[in-house]
């Protein structure tokens, strides 16, 4: 009788762990989708920042050519701010790629664990 209860308990425990691992795997996949979305947004932000930098550089050249030092100073500040944003976006891209890599590793690990338990 105790052997039967022990076997039933172990079977239920294994089933519970399998279900928990499946939920964990689903959460990792959802996290990968979110990280990919973040990558797309960060890439779009970088493109926009580059466009802004190019526009500000054109305006800076124009202001310097026409001797408008106040406007040139403003354009230089804008360029610095856009470059700072570009660095932040680059860092965000690096972190999102790392997160995706780690989430994929977790999915593979969970999949191997599920395959070995069954």
Order of alpha helices (4+ residues) and beta strands (2+ residues): alpha-alpha
